[in-house]
């Protein structure tokens, strides 16, 4: 189910968004949805990475090489 969200944008961001929408043939809503989806993905990735770093440090693993050597 879709829900509407109202967002206020500074004039410069709105004009940049309108230009990009026109250039890419997308609606402003599509661009904002895509940007938000990317932001949420990156945020989840960073949270997972931070949890994994904490676990690795607890096991005295500090680099990709440390992890590889531990598993091998």
Backbone bond lengths (Angstrom), bond angles and torsions (degrees), N, CA, C in turn:
res aa  C-N    CA-C-N  psi(-1)  N-CA   C-N-CA  omega(-1)  CA-C   N-CA-C  phi
1 X - - - 1.439 - - 1.533 108.72 -
2 X 1.301 116.56 131.11 1.459 121.43 178.65 1.516 110.14 -85.91
3 X 1.316 114.98 145.78 1.455 121.46 174.57 1.514 108.40 -128.94
4 X 1.288 116.50 145.53 1.458 121.97 178.51 1.516 110.40 -88.31
5 X 1.318 114.97 142.97 1.456 122.89 175.45 1.522 106.36 -131.98
6 X 1.298 116.67 134.07 1.459 121.07 178.03 1.519 108.64 -99.16
7 X 1.331 115.42 130.12 1.458 121.25 -178.60 1.522 108.46 -126.46
8 X 1.307 116.43 132.27 1.464 121.12 174.44 1.519 108.48 -96.33
9 X 1.331 115.87 130.62 1.454 121.02 -178.42 1.521 110.27 -119.75
10 X 1.320 116.61 143.12 1.456 118.73 171.41 1.534 109.06 -60.90
11 X 1.315 115.91 153.08 1.464 121.31 -175.88 1.527 112.54 -54.39
12 X 1.327 117.97 -43.30 1.476 121.78 -178.48 1.525 111.22 -62.75
13 X 1.317 117.25 -44.75 1.466 120.26 179.88 1.520 109.72 -64.79
14 X 1.323 117.34 -41.78 1.456 120.73 179.74 1.531 111.38 -63.10
15 X 1.332 117.07 -42.20 1.469 118.78 179.81 1.527 110.98 -68.43
16 X 1.334 117.62 -37.66 1.470 120.51 174.93 1.524 110.37 -63.13
17 X 1.313 116.36 -42.28 1.462 121.39 179.37 1.531 110.88 -62.46
18 X 1.324 116.98 -43.10 1.466 120.65 178.80 1.525 110.63 -62.52
19 X 1.315 117.46 -41.26 1.467 121.01 179.41 1.519 110.77 -64.35
20 X 1.306 117.01 -45.84 1.468 121.00 179.56 1.521 110.34 -63.09
21 X 1.318 116.63 -43.13 1.466 120.55 179.09 1.527 110.43 -58.43
22 X 1.318 116.44 -44.63 1.461 120.76 179.54 1.530 110.58 -65.49
23 X 1.341 116.76 -46.76 1.468 121.43 -178.88 1.526 112.32 -61.31
24 X 1.331 116.75 -38.92 1.464 121.07 -175.27 1.519 113.35 -94.83
25 X 1.325 117.06 -6.08 1.466 120.04 179.81 1.517 112.88 68.32
26 X 1.323 116.01 31.57 1.465 121.76 179.28 1.524 108.52 -118.00
27 X 1.319 115.06 161.14 1.464 118.73 173.95 1.528 108.65 -80.95
28 X 1.320 115.40 159.18 1.464 119.35 175.74 1.527 109.61 -60.49
29 X 1.328 116.30 -37.67 1.469 119.74 179.26 1.524 111.39 -61.61
30 X 1.336 116.91 -41.52 1.465 120.05 179.31 1.527 111.16 -62.79
31 X 1.319 115.94 -42.64 1.469 119.58 -179.85 1.524 110.39 -64.90
32 X 1.315 117.28 -43.40 1.464 120.84 179.44 1.526 110.53 -65.38
33 X 1.340 117.48 -41.57 1.474 120.24 176.67 1.520 110.97 -60.06
34 X 1.344 116.40 -46.30 1.464 120.30 179.85 1.521 111.53 -61.83
35 X 1.341 116.36 -43.29 1.461 120.60 -179.74 1.528 111.05 -64.21
36 X 1.318 116.53 -41.82 1.462 120.32 179.41 1.522 111.23 -67.57
37 X 1.323 116.13 -39.31 1.463 120.44 177.39 1.532 109.93 -61.57
38 X 1.330 117.44 -44.56 1.464 121.46 177.11 1.524 110.98 -61.45
39 X 1.326 117.10 -44.55 1.457 121.70 -179.80 1.537 110.99 -59.80
40 X 1.330 115.97 -46.50 1.465 119.96 -179.07 1.529 111.36 -65.10
41 X 1.326 117.40 -38.81 1.457 121.39 177.42 1.527 110.27 -62.11
42 X 1.322 116.97 -47.69 1.466 121.33 -179.41 1.528 110.57 -63.29
43 X 1.318 116.63 -40.47 1.469 120.81 179.58 1.535 110.86 -62.63
44 X 1.343 116.58 -43.65 1.472 120.40 177.87 1.524 110.48 -65.07
45 X 1.334 116.59 -41.14 1.460 120.58 179.04 1.523 111.02 -61.12
46 X 1.335 116.88 -45.47 1.468 120.51 179.89 1.527 111.43 -62.73
47 X 1.329 116.72 -39.87 1.469 120.04 178.86 1.527 110.19 -64.11
48 X 1.325 117.12 -43.34 1.465 121.05 178.49 1.525 110.27 -64.51
49 X 1.327 116.57 -43.15 1.463 120.78 179.27 1.524 110.66 -60.78
50 X 1.324 117.50 -42.72 1.468 120.42 179.15 1.526 111.51 -62.96
51 X 1.334 116.69 -39.62 1.476 119.40 177.13 1.525 110.96 -64.70
52 X 1.329 116.42 -40.91 1.465 120.14 -179.44 1.534 110.85 -68.39
53 X 1.313 117.05 -37.36 1.466 120.29 177.80 1.521 109.87 -63.20
54 X 1.319 117.09 -42.30 1.472 120.34 178.99 1.526 110.64 -61.71
55 X 1.321 117.29 -42.40 1.477 120.50 178.60 1.521 110.95 -66.35
56 X 1.324 116.79 -40.66 1.466 120.53 -179.89 1.527 110.12 -64.81
57 X 1.330 116.91 -42.32 1.457 119.83 179.68 1.522 111.04 -65.07
58 X 1.319 116.91 -34.84 1.474 120.20 178.05 1.523 110.82 -64.04
59 X 1.340 116.11 -27.73 1.465 120.73 178.89 1.528 111.87 -97.36
60 X 1.338 115.68 11.68 1.469 122.29 179.97 1.528 111.97 62.92
61 X 1.313 117.02 34.74 1.459 122.92 174.76 1.526 107.05 -107.10
62 X 1.314 116.82 124.16 1.460 119.43 -173.31 1.523 114.61 -120.85
63 X 1.324 117.98 -9.76 1.461 119.53 -179.26 1.523 109.51 -143.18
64 X 1.332 116.14 168.84 1.463 120.49 175.56 1.519 110.00 -58.53
65 X 1.320 116.59 -38.35 1.448 121.24 179.83 1.535 111.38 -63.52
66 X 1.342 116.39 -40.12 1.467 120.65 177.25 1.526 109.90 -59.44
67 X 1.332 115.91 -45.98 1.468 120.41 -179.36 1.517 109.34 -63.20
68 X 1.331 117.74 -46.19 1.456 121.38 -178.79 1.517 110.86 -60.24
69 X 1.330 117.21 -44.36 1.463 121.18 -179.15 1.519 111.32 -66.54
70 X 1.335 117.70 -34.28 1.466 121.64 -180.00 1.524 110.52 -68.39
71 X 1.338 116.50 -38.22 1.458 121.42 -176.97 1.518 111.01 -79.01
72 X 1.316 117.67 -32.49 1.482 121.72 -175.91 1.508 112.56 -70.69
